[in-house]
Amino acid sequence: MTIDYRKTDKAHVWHPLFQHQRLEETPLAVFESAHGTTLVDAEGREYLDAYSALWNVNVGYGRQEIADAVYAQIQKLPYYPHSQINVPATVLAEQLAACLPGDLNHVYFCNSGSEANETAIKIARQYGRQTYPGENRYKIISRYRGYHGFTYGALSATGQARRRKAFEPLVPGFLHAHPPYCYRCPLGLDVSSCSIACADEIERIIQSEGPETVIGVIAEPIIGGGGVIVPPDEYLPKLRQICDDYGLLLILDEVITGFGRTGKMFACEHWDVQPDLITLAKGLTSGYLPLGACVASTAVFNAFLGESDENKEFSQVCTYGGHPVACAAGIANLEILQKERLWENSEKVGAHLLSKLETLRNLTIVGDVRGKGLMIAVEFVQADGTHLETATTNRIVGQLREKSIIVGKSDMLLTNRKISFSSHHR
């Protein structure tokens, strides 16, 4: 049976991030079932899913509550476009507003994290035109190593050349700054004395471009696919202050970090920072059904209010946005998260795991161990401090899989050198 599935898959399926020419060399697994944190393949072998699929099965596999909610809703109202009201979308929006920080009260539903960020970018640009009519505010600043999605706007904000170069030229108006990657500081500074220079760089870009041309900054509170980069505690508050000083929108991409993964319900709560727009997906339904959301503050939402002849309404249409069945899954998922307070479990188990992984630092192959909650990375290096080559990293991931442990990896690198510190760097 497994061989038949593989033969059919090889003939007809185009998998992401996979070189099909090497299919015989690196055969794909056939997963048939899952429960808790365990995946089961077609041969009945069990694996610990230490990656949580793609950082998104936050409540674990096999939650009957979500299956029951989906079944009940699909019988009652399987679909109607969100041009009208459906009860699950309304209830979920209210529940999200209640658990998000500050006055993030207005929810635009879509299908994925990429679409959520695409939506945030469009809202920011339209907000700029309506709030600053005498200016031309459309530019958005993001960071290298950040990932915001596969749609063209979100990809243009993404700061990973490897993901972008095959599709260039991209959307104009996106600028990139260096990330708060303290282990390999791209500015050559020491975090103990740098005064968060990577945030200052964003302010310099604003000044150089002209504040009247810039409308926002988009950032993951903790960079995910770019290497699990946790910023210094002063970084996000400083970013919030810079946006306030120049009248910019702060867009926080919590597609990965949201819904308990980092030890807080939302990662921005670690630093008591409220964005103007927040983007959500992944843990919103724990992957049981596709659902994304962009949530706006009251001030941003109010900028879209006006008379019918002003054309201020947000005119993006998403066929499946606010899908009643997906939103029913989201309601059940959020109830599990809150009832079981799973962000507290992430904090507790993550701290234990991080302390155990810290013991690997005495290995010459391990350069850094970092993370928050259950979002943790081990950075592999060669003897001279440069990144371990991809082939060797792949072998390590493969060896873990042979031991029935599935982990993720990132090799989208800006530099292959560990910067040494000297006086002229400070």
GISUL-V40496 format. One record per residue. N is the residue number from 1. PSI is psi in whole degrees, -180 to 180 (none if undefined). NEAR is the number of other C-alpha atoms within 8 Angstrom. Layout:
n = <N	N>
psi = <PSI	PSI>
near = <NEAR	NEAR>
This chain:
n = <1	2	3	4	5	6	7	8	9	10	11	12	13	14	15	16	17	18	19	20	21	22	23	24	25	26	27	28	29	30	31	32	33	34	35	36	37	38	39	40	41	42	43	44	45	46	47	48	49	50	51	52	53	54	55	56	57	58	59	60	61	62	63	64	65	66	67	68	69	70	71	72	73	74	75	76	77	78	79	80	81	82	83	84	85	86	87	88	89	90	91	92	93	94	95	96	97	98	99	100	101	102	103	104	105	106	107	108	109	110	111	112	113	114	115	116	117	118	119	120	121	122	123	124	125	126	127	128	129	130	131	132	133	134	135	136	137	138	139	140	141	142	143	144	145	146	147	148	149	150	151	152	153	154	155	156	157	158	159	160	161	162	163	164	165	166	167	168	169	170	171	172	173	174	175	176	177	178	179	180	181	182	183	184	185	186	187	188	189	190	191	192	193	194	195	196	197	198	199	200	201	202	203	204	205	206	207	208	209	210	211	212	213	214	215	216	217	218	219	220	221	222	223	224	225	226	227	228	229	230	231	232	233	234	235	236	237	238	239	240	241	242	243	244	245	246	247	248	249	250	251	252	253	254	255	256	257	258	259	260	261	262	263	264	265	266	267	268	269	270	271	272	273	274	275	276	277	278	279	280	281	282	283	284	285	286	287	288	289	290	291	292	293	294	295	296	297	298	299	300	301	302	303	304	305	306	307	308	309	310	311	312	313	314	315	316	317	318	319	320	321	322	323	324	325	326	327	328	329	330	331	332	333	334	335	336	337	338	339	340	341	342	343	344	345	346	347	348	349	350	351	352	353	354	355	356	357	358	359	360	361	362	363	364	365	366	367	368	369	370	371	372	373	374	375	376	377	378	379	380	381	382	383	384	385	386	387	388	389	390	391	392	393	394	395	396	397	398	399	400	401	402	403	404	405	406	407	408	409	410	411	412	413	414	415	416	417	418	419	420	421	422	423	424	425	426>
psi = <-44	-42	-40	-44	-43	-38	-44	-43	-44	-35	-26	-16	134	106	149	150	38	131	105	-19	-23	21	-39	-33	-37	76	144	149	154	102	133	-24	170	153	138	-118	18	130	147	126	180	-20	0	5	138	145	143	119	83	-6	-11	52	-98	57	37	-12	68	-33	2	167	155	27	109	-31	-40	-42	-42	-41	-41	-45	-44	-41	-38	-23	-35	-54	96	-29	142	142	154	18	-16	-179	134	145	-46	-40	-40	-44	-44	-40	-43	-42	-37	-45	-34	-29	-11	153	151	-141	42	93	-12	114	124	117	145	-154	-17	173	-39	-46	-35	-44	-37	-42	-45	-40	-43	-44	-44	-44	-42	-39	-42	-43	-36	-26	-31	68	-24	0	180	69	109	-16	144	133	131	-169	148	148	-16	152	130	-1	178	-13	162	-40	-47	-37	-34	-31	-24	140	38	107	-36	-34	-21	-36	-30	-16	5	153	148	-170	132	161	12	131	151	139	167	147	166	61	81	-31	-39	66	117	-14	-1	29	164	128	-26	-17	13	-16	32	55	-25	-29	-39	-33	-38	-41	-39	-38	-43	-47	-41	-39	-27	115	-28	-3	-6	136	-21	170	130	133	143	131	-41	119	127	-84	-15	8	16	67	110	124	159	154	-26	-11	-58	-42	-37	-39	-41	-43	-40	-44	-41	-41	-32	7	34	157	135	116	118	121	100	30	-44	-45	-16	161	44	-7	-32	5	-5	159	-42	140	-31	-19	-21	-30	9	47	130	126	171	-32	139	138	138	152	-138	-93	-4	-36	6	30	0	-34	154	129	133	168	145	124	130	151	165	-39	-41	-47	-42	-24	-13	6	140	-179	158	-29	1	-14	43	-11	151	113	11	135	134	112	-45	6	135	24	126	-35	-43	-40	-33	-40	-40	-40	-48	-39	-44	-35	-41	-48	-45	-40	-42	-2	56	-22	-31	-36	-40	-42	-46	-53	-38	-42	-40	-46	-43	-40	-36	-41	-28	-28	-13	-11	-23	-4	135	-21	-13	119	-39	151	127	161	176	138	-135	44	92	144	146	121	120	144	163	176	-30	7	-8	162	144	139	152	-40	-40	-41	-42	-38	-39	-46	-41	-39	-38	-40	-37	-28	15	34	124	123	165	168	157	129	32	90	144	-35	152	35	144	113	129	149	139	171	-33	-10	-15	none>
near = <4	8	6	7	9	9	8	9	8	7	6	6	7	4	5	4	4	5	6	5	5	7	9	6	5	6	6	5	5	9	8	8	7	10	9	7	11	11	13	13	12	9	6	6	7	9	11	10	12	8	9	11	7	6	10	11	15	11	10	11	10	7	8	6	8	12	9	8	11	12	8	8	12	10	7	6	9	9	8	9	10	11	4	6	7	9	7	11	13	9	9	12	10	9	9	9	12	7	6	9	7	5	8	14	12	11	10	9	11	14	13	12	15	11	13	17	14	12	9	13	11	8	9	12	12	8	11	13	12	10	7	9	8	4	8	11	13	12	12	14	14	15	14	12	15	16	13	12	11	7	9	9	10	15	14	12	16	15	12	13	7	7	7	11	7	6	6	6	4	9	8	5	7	11	9	10	12	10	10	13	10	8	6	9	11	9	8	11	11	10	8	5	7	9	6	11	8	11	11	8	10	10	9	8	9	10	8	6	8	8	10	8	11	15	16	13	12	13	12	11	13	10	14	12	9	14	9	13	12	12	12	7	7	8	11	11	11	9	10	11	8	9	13	9	7	7	7	11	13	14	14	12	14	14	11	13	14	14	12	16	16	16	16	13	11	14	15	9	11	8	9	7	10	8	11	11	14	14	17	16	17	17	15	14	17	13	10	8	8	11	17	17	15	16	12	13	13	10	6	10	10	7	10	11	8	8	7	6	4	6	7	11	7	6	4	4	4	6	6	9	13	13	12	15	13	13	13	15	15	12	13	11	14	10	8	10	13	8	6	6	9	10	14	10	10	14	14	10	10	15	10	8	8	12	8	8	10	8	7	8	11	6	6	9	9	13	11	9	13	11	12	12	14	12	10	12	9	10	9	11	13	10	7	5	9	10	10	10	6	7	6	8	11	8	8	8	12	8	8	11	11	7	6	9	11	12	10	6	6	7	6	9	8	6	4	7	8	8	8	5	8	6	5	4	8	9>
